[in-house]
Amino acid sequence: MNATTLVPFLSTQINHITTVTTTTDGSKLLATTLIAAKLDTFSPVTLSPDWSRLAKLLLISFLSVIGSVGNVFMISSVMVEDHLKKAGNTFIVNVALADLLITSILMPCSTIVLLAGMTEELSVCKVQWFFAACAFVITVLSLASTAIENYLRLCTPQDVSSWFDKRTTTTILLLIWSLGIIVSGVQYKLNLSFDFCTRQSNGDFTYQATVIGLLVMLPLCLTFYTHMRIIKDVKRFMSTPNFRPSLNYTWDLSLARTNFYSFLIFIAFWLPFGVVLSYHTTADVANKVFYSTAWIGLSKSTFHNVIYCITNRHFRNAYVNLFHYCCCKTTVSVSRRQRNDVCRPSSDVRVHIIPGYNMYSYTSPQRSGNCHSYWNKRDM
């Protein structure tokens, strides 16, 4: 294979090739092309070629396993912890489900490619970024819905029925997932917006601007504004002499604070890629920088659930109970607890995976003998 036929072949394996001047001697052209290929072969699927295959396999597998277990714990916490059993908290579960798309599908695809020693194909990259775009849109919309629900829960009168009831919340969740799948599917099939795998933009600029404006920038701005309103209004309520917050109100406020931390973590992980992507439209960016920042954003799906464990006592208590149930239970008791009280505490959550073993919530006020779910607060 001479230099004339080798150059086009190498050009299809990399995204950006330095423009060189054709010379009469093909050796100079071939050498320049090989140098360009060597300097810019960072893969969106298997990361840097400078790392060993074992190192990349261990890193991606670690992110996938830890993230998947953490997201499952986060979803289960809302099911087993009494105070978290509110319709509005399903938006938190929705964020964890979106993260689970990354940690249980996108990352394992890369490990399969590494284990099999497969030649990287464009189809694998496109499937990965289909799930990445879907998870990103779902997360952004879910964060906005969470902030609005928190504001209505904390800063509006509680003597009226909740707007976020089960039917309304289910409808919003279905709409969020429909929008995420449709937008990502259109990009996957029709290439109407920027292609992350080839780093080419063959789509309609009006369509791209509309999607980014309505499904990304507007929800993010709305989320930030709503959290600022929560902080301002709660401070105003707390300064009122006759305002006496109930214990449940304090717990709701703590969860809203954790949700705000979740939003800040999302911005911190994805902001570098957003800056690089914006800069890419006006200047050339190396593959290493472009895809490294993208994977930083994807790694948010691994560490996001840790924020809830660290900053919220109810999630932390549920994590401990779940860990004890999954990892520390060595014997199964077949005897059942005797009911000595007339009203069984609603905080005694039974998990019927193994009969006879129950998990209890020790952060709920019902264990002190109160049989009601909330103190002066309506059930959301």
N, C-alpha and C positions, 0 to 999 in steps of 0.2 A: 504494500500500500504506500503510494507516494504522498508527498506533502499536499498535493492538490486535492486528493480524495480524503485525506485524513482530517483536514481542517473542518469541513462541514460536519463530519461525524462527531468530532469533539464539541462542536458548537451546539449540538442537540443534547449533550449531557450536562451542560451548565447553563445558567440563566443569563449570565452577563459575561461577554468576552470583550476584552480590550480591543479597540479598533486599531488595526495595524496597517501599515502601508505595504502593498504588494511589491515584492522585489523580484528581480530576475532569478535570483538564487532562492529556491524554495526552502532551504534549510533555515534561514532567518525567520521566515514566516512561521514555520513549524515550531521553532524554539519559543517564539513569543507566545504562540497559542498555548503551548504546554505550560508555560509559566502562569498564564492567566487562569488556566483550568485548575492548577494546583492551588492557587491562592483563593479561589472562590468556589469551593465544592461543599460548603456547609449544607447539610441535608435537612429539610423540614420534617423528615420522618425519623432519621437515625442520628441526627445532631452532627457534631464536629467529627471530621475524619481523623483529626489528631488524637482522639481518644481511642483506646483499645475497645474492641467489640464487647469484651467482658465488662469493662467499666461502664459503658453505655447501657448494657443490659441490666446491670445491678442498679444503676441510678433510676432508670425508667421503671423497673419492677418495684423498687422501693416506693416511688411516688404513687404508683398504681395501687399497690397493696395497702399502704397506710391510708391513702385517700379514700379508697373504697370502704375499708373498715370504719373509718371515721365518719363518712357520710351515712353509712347504714346506722351507726350509733346515733347520729344526729336525728335521723328520721324516726328511729325507734323511741328516742327520748320524748318526742311529742305524744307518742302513743301510751307511754307508761307513767309519765309524770302528770299528776292531777292538774296542777296549775297551768300546764302548757296545753291542756286539752281545750283549746278554743278554736273556733272556725278561722279566725284571722291568722292564727299561727301556721296554718297550712301553706301560707306564702313562704315561710321559713323552710318548710319541708320541700317546697318547690325549688328553692335555690339548691338545696342538698341533692335533689333529684337531677337537676341540671349539672351539678358538679360530678354526679355519678356517671353521667354520659362520658365525661372526660376521663375519669379514673378507671372505668370499667370497660370502655370501648376504644377510645382514641389511643390511650397509652399502651394497652395490650396489643394493639395492631403493630406498634413499633417494636415491641418485644418479639412478636412473631417473626417480623422481617429480620431482626437481628439473629434470632435462634436458627432460622432456616437458612440464613446466609443468602437471602433472595436478592436479586437485582431490583433496586428501587424502581417502582413503576408509578406513573402519574396517577393511575386510578386509585392506588392506596392513599396517596397524599390527598386526593380530592375527597375521598370518603372521610378521612380524618378531619378535614377542615369543614366538611358538611356538619359533623357533630359539634365541632368547635363553634361554628357560627350559630347553630341552633341553641347550644347551651348559653352562649353569650347573650343572645337576645332574650331568652327566657329569664336569665338572671337579672338583667337590667329591668325588665318589666316587673319581675317579682319583688325586687328591692323597692321600686316605686310603690307598688301595692302595699307592701309591708309598712312603709312610712305613713301612707295615708290611713291605714287601719290603726296604727299606733296613735296617730293624732286624734282620730275619732274616739278611741278608747280612753285617752287621757285628758283631752281638752274639750270635750263636748258633754252636755247633760246626759246622765246615765239613767234617767227615768223613762226613756223611750226605747223602743225596740232597736236592736242593732241593725245598721245597714248591711254589715258583713255577716249575714246569716249563712246557713249551710247552702241554700240554693244559689244565692248571689255569689258566694265564694267559689262554688263549683263552676258556675258559668264563667267567672273571670279566669279561673285556672285553665279551663278548656280553650278560652280565647287566647290566652298567653301561649299555650303550647301550639295552637293552630298557627298563630302568627310566626312563631319561631320555625316551625317545620316548613311553612309555605315560603318564607323569605329565604331560608337556607336551601330548600329544594329548587327554587327558581334559579338561584345562583349556581347550584350544582349542575342543573340540566341546560340552562340557557346562557350562562356566563354573562349576565347582565351587569355585573359589578366587578370589582377588582378580584383577580384570580391570585390567591396566596401561593399556589404551587409554582406557577410560571412567572409570577410577579408582573403580570401584564393586565392592562385595563382595556378590555374590548367592549365594555358595556356603555350604556347611556348615562351621561353625567347627571342628567335630571333625575333619573331613577336612583342613582347612587346617593345624591344629595337628599332626596326625599326620604329614603330608608334611614340614612344616618341621622337626619334631623328629627324624624318622628319616632323612631324606635330606639335611638341611642341618646342623642343630646337632650331632647325634651324630657324623657323619663329621668335621666341623671340630674338635670337641673331641678326638676320637680321633687326628686328625692331629697336633695340637699336643702332646698327651700323648706320642705315640710319638716325635716329634722330641726332646722333652725327655729321654725315656729313652735315646735314642741318644747325646745329649750326655753324660749322666751315666755311662752304661756304658762309653763309649769312653774317657772320662777315667780311669775306674777301671782299664780294661785298660792304658792307657798308663803308669799309675803302677806297674804290676807290673814288678819287676826283670827277670824272665825273658821278658817279652813283647817280641818283635821283629817289628813289622809289616812285611809284605812291601810291595813297590812297588805291587802291585795293590790291597792293602788300603788304602794311602794314597790311591790314585786313587778307590776306592769311597767312602772317607770324604769326599773332595773333592766327589764327585757328590751324596752325601747332604746336604752343606752347601748345595750349589746348590739342591737340591730344597726345603730349608727356606726359602731365600730366595724361591723361587717361591711357596711357601705364604704367606709374609709379604706379598709383592706382591699376591697375590690378595685377602688381607684388606684391605690398604690401599686398593685400588681399589673394592672393593664395600662396605666398611664405611659410607661416607657414605650410600649408598642404603639400606642396612639400617636406619640410624638414622632417616632420613627416613620410610621405610616404616612403622617402628614408631610414630613420632610421628604419622603420618597417621591411625592408628586412633583416636587420642584428640583430634586437633585438625586444623584445616584447613591444608593446605600448598599454596602457589602452584604452578601447573603448571611455572613456570620452575625452581624449586628441585627439584621432584620429578623431572622428566625430565632435568634437567642432571646430577644425581647418578647417574641410571640410565645416561646416556651415558658418564660417567666410568668406571663399572664395565665398560661394553662396550669402552672403549678399552684396557682391560687386555689384550685379545686381540691388540692391535697391538704392545705393548711387552714382553709376557711373554717372548718368544723371545730378546730382547736380554739378559736376565739370564743365560741359559745361555751366551751368547757371551762375556760379560764375566767371569763368575766360574768358568768351567770350561775348562781347557786343551784337553780333547778336543773339546768342541763348538766352541771357537774355531778349532782346527786344521781341523776339518771344514768350518766356514763359509768359511775362507780357501781351502781346496781347491775347494769348490763354486763360490765366486765366481770363482776363477781359471778353472775349467772352463767356466762359463757366459758369462763376460764378457771374459776375457783371452786365450782361445785363438784365435789368428788363422790358424794352419796346422794341418793334420792329418797326422801322421806315420803311414805305413803299415808301417814296420818295427816288429818286436816285440823286446822285451828278451830277450837271451839268458839262459838259466838256467845259471849257473855253479855254483850250490849244489845239493846233493842235495835239501834240504828248502826249498821256496820259502816265504819269510816270509808268514805268514798276514795280515800287516798290509798287504801290497800289494793294495789293493782295486781291482779292475777295474770300470770303469763302461762297459757295452757299448752306450751310446747312440751313440758314435762309435768304431768299432773302431780299435785301435791306440793309443788315448790312455788312459793309466792314471793313477790318483791313488794316492798313497802316504801312509801315515800315519807321521809322523816322531816321534810321541810314544809309540810302542809299543816295548817292549823287544826284540821279535823282530828288529828291524833290526840288533841287535848279534850275531846269530848263533844265538840261542836259538830252537828250533823249536817250543816249547811255548807254549800260549796263556796260561797263568797261572803265577805263581810261588807255590807253596804255597797256592793258593786254587782252589776248584772253580769250574767254569764254571756260571754261573747261567743 
